[in-house]
Amino acid sequence: MSFEGRLAGDVRAAVKKVYDLDLETVHVERPNDPEHGDFATNVALANARVFRRNPREVAENLVGALDAPYVREAGVAGPGFVNFRLADEVLCGEVGALLAAGERYGRREPEGRPFMLEYVSANPTGPMHVGHGRQAAYGDSLARILEAAGRPVYREYYFNDGGNQIRVLGESVASQYADIHGREWSVADPDALYPGEYVREIARALADERGEVYLDMPPEKALPEIQAFATRWCMDDIERTLARVRVRFDNYFNEKDLYESGEIEDLISELEKSGHVYESEGALWLDSSKLGDDKDRVLRKQDGSYTYMAPDVAYHRNKHERGFATAVDVLGADHAGYPPRIRAGLLALGLPEDFYEVELVRLVKLVREGGQVKFSRRAGNVVTLDELLDEVGEDVARYFYVRSSHKSEINFDLELAVNQSDENPVFYVQYAHARIASIFERAGASPTDVEDFPAGELAPEERQLVLELLDFPRVVENAAARREVHPIPTYLETLANRFHQFYTVHRVLVDDADLRARRLALCAATKTVLRTGLDLVGVAAPEKM
């Protein structure tokens, strides 16, 4: 348990002892000014109406009744704040436990039923763009954080390899394929074809592998094969990009499998039995307006083909049938209207309301010299993730994507991203890790050999660094509970700052053997947490820079 949690519990016990009151909430936090102590609570002020006494008097009584051996000093400040300073030997012991845990520090053993986390799921009709990159970085980092907090996660990518967009992809490639061979391919709507050089890349690959075989083949026979080739090419391209940015999945699920397995027909049959569908104007509708959606939705069109609703609901039912406790989808902000529709379909099937949850990831704007970057020759109208990675690198991309809340838009500053100075936050954090590696290199020692933190009086800068280190498990747990990633970079930047402040004031490799050992141990603990925290957001922890 964090010191905040322990202090809150002990303050709650003191309230019960003195005033025979059971408080549900006791807020404990680190004060901004270290002179005010290691932790503070405003419990006397926040509950003044409950106590019906002068807050300062209440605070003094609670200090007198506090039973917390790990607290060296507790005092009252201002109108009724209680400040706590922890015992040095307790802090040293906690750092020793951190060193003993190593890379397991801040991690919990998995428990409970796993839940499905689906993210990215970009249509296999072209390269991933920078918006997909943010969804990938958030989703993968969230999975890492959840696992660190003891929540089993199954990562899945849904390839929407059916529908009209695949037909358009096939026609786009067919047109370019014919052009390569000096021929023309008749298409119904040339303006609907996908732009971008990647379509030409696919067509060249098709020509290299299949030659001119499709030019004299009936279009109704050739087009399905071209579609399958183009779709597979896009899938492979997406998987390569994901691997490059260190995003992994436990499974890739294909929409086509839902059709081939008969799951969509089974879904329709089950919905008909539930009484939640009706026919109108030759189409089959789901009465989703009765289940939380803003209107009813078509499941099967007049021509007998299915809308995206049918396979999507079938896919999420499939997740439930595979035994997942919860299905969390990470979607782009342009899909804000999507969740109520799918949830309505799942409710019609009798699934629990809390089974399906969604995290919407806001837009990314690439900025250079104050202006927005929009155009890409390869993708036609967006900048691809590969192009961004080529310019700024994998570490910077991953870190910048998750540094802000996924619920807010970000301006991705390309000039700052390549600036190798303290102004660049990822450079600042990585440099702290590399600096510690350099200290151990000069000491002729390894951080992994440090197993204990010798007790002693902590200087102010050491104390602040220790308190920051010991806050890591709480930060991870809170980030997991809120399904947020940005608290990890925020924490890492604060930790790096605490370390740089410590290193500026105190020499590590001093002649005093005990002091040298304690400061090396503090460096080893910091290096461990920096590396672990960077790994949670998919960023490398370099030994040299």
NORRA-V217444 format. One line per field, one symbol per residue. psi: psi as a letter, one per 20 degrees, with the letter a starting at -180 (. if undefined). burial: I if it has 9 or more other C-alpha atoms within 8 Angstrom, else O. Layout:
psi = ???
burial = ???
This chain:
psi = qrhgggggghgghhggggjlqophpopprpqhohijahrqqkhhghkhhghkrphhggghhhghipnnhiphpprpqbikqpqppqpghggghhhghghhhciipjqqqqqrqqqpoprelqpljrqprhghhghggggggggggghhjjoppppqpoomkrahhhghgghgggghghhhjkrqppqgnhiiqprqhhhhgggghghhhicjhihjqphhhhghhgggggghghgggghggghhjkpqqhqppphhhhghijhghhggghhhhijjqrppkiqpqplihikirirqqpgprhjiqqrhgghgghghhhgghijphqoppoqqhikhigghgghghhhhijqqhjhpqqopprrpppppkiqpphqphgigjrpqhhhghhgiqgggggghhjhrpiiqqqooohghhjomrihohhggghhgghgghhghghikrphiioiqopqrppqghgghgghggiighgggghgghilqhhhghgghhgggggghgghhhpqgmrhogggggghhhhgggggghgggghhhjkqqnqhq.
burial = OIOIIIIIIIIIIIIIOIOOOOOOOIOIOOIOOOOIIIIIIIIIIOOIOOIOOOIIIIIIIIIOIIOOOOIIOIIIOOOIIIIIIIIIIIIIIIIIIIIOOOOOIIIIOIOOOIIIIIIIIIOIIIIIIIIIIIIIIIIIIIIIIIIIIIIIIIIIIIIIIOOOOIIIIIIIIIIIIIIIOOOOOOOOOOOOIOOIIIIIOIIIOIIOOOOOOIOOOOOOOIIIOIIIIIIIIIIOIIOOIIIOOOIOIOOIIIIIOIIOOOIIOOIIOIIIOIOIIIOOOOIIIIIIIOIIIOOIIIIIIIOOOIIOIIIIIIIIIOIIOOOIIIIIIIIIIOIOOOIIIIIIIIIIIOOOOOIIIIOIIIIIIIIIOOOOOOOIOIIIIIIIIIOIIOOIIIIIIIIIIIIIIIOIIIOIIIOOIIOOOOOIOIIIIIIIIIIIIIIIIOOOOOIOOIIIIOIOOOOOIIIIIIIIIIIIIIIIIOIIOOOIIIIIIIIIIIIIOIIIIIIOOOOIOOOOOOOIIIIIIIIIIIIIIIIIIIIIIIIIIIIOO
